[in-house]
Amino acid sequence: MPGLRIATRASALALVQTRLAADALRAAHPGLDLDEVEVTTEGDRDRTTPLTILGGRGVFVRSVEQALLDGRADLAMHSLKDVPTEQLPGLALVAVLPRADVRDALVSRDGAGLQSLPSGARVGTSSRRRVALLRALRPDLQATELRGNVDTRLRRVTEGVVDAALLAAAGLDRLGRAAEVTEYLDARDFLPAPGQGAIVLQCRADDASTIALLAAIDDEATHQATDAERAVLAALGSGCSLPVGAFATITGATLQLRAMIATDDGRPHFEDATGPATSGVALGRELGERLAAVAGVRS
């Protein structure tokens, strides 16, 4: 079987996730040869500028996608939460792997949970969504900009630069750092980013053979749930810069979707919808339109 080149960021977490995807592909297609193509993104080069200034959601994705478009790679691995809803022409998101833990996790230096942190404690995060939810639950805490890879952010907690940090539970678990979690935050109240915890594989839209290989490892339930979450973002439009969260669960043939947006005053507003799992995208659009009306967003 001919070899394939898989483009990925060069961070420790991205490489672990790429190898998880490669293992799934080799299990489905014994004898498949896969080579990694490491790509440095703008978000990796600049670890101090806030993500909203650098370019937001696509800052960790576009350079990896360019490797596909340039023919340097045959497929690409992304953390789905980083992928913009507007696809570049000529590319397709094909396979979503079974989702890991969707929750956000708190890591604190002194072992205090979110409600036990002292007033004025500094909580590090680079996510505006996490900041909005944090302020809603504990307005007395100080949200502090915190960029860098997982190791860097955990080290900032240990060094006392911040008193605690908010990170994705899936990333901590995949890197073997779950033992450092102080508290897992309930995903229904502390809504994750759309697609959080999911790995997605992408290839050129006209590459039928690679699409067929990737389709064999697509997890239908995860794909349906994350499509619903991402439909919330798509309905809000590419110009929306407000913090958004979404989380879909599927029980039997029923999908439940909860979404939030933080308005200009920083307060999160929540909306819920339930329907057939096959109509998740329509439900996501419906919730996105409701959130847009509340926040005064024009799609």
Buried (B, 14 or more C-beta within 10 A) or exposed (E): EEEBBBBBBBBBBBBBBBBBBBEBBBEBBEEBEBEBBBBEBBBBEBEEBEBEEBBBBBBBBBBBBBBBBEEEBBBBBBBBBBBBBEEBEEBBBBBBBBBBBBBBBBBBBEEBEBEEBEEEBBBBBBBBBBBBBBBBBBEEBBBBEBBBBBEEBBEBBEEEBBBBBBBBBBBBBBBEBBEBBBBBBEBEEBBBBBBBBBBBBBBBBEBEEBBEBBEEBBBEBBBBBBBBBBBBBBBBBBEBEBBBBBBBBBEEEEBBBBBBBBBEEBEBBBBEBEBEBEBBBBBBBBBBBBBBEBBEBEE
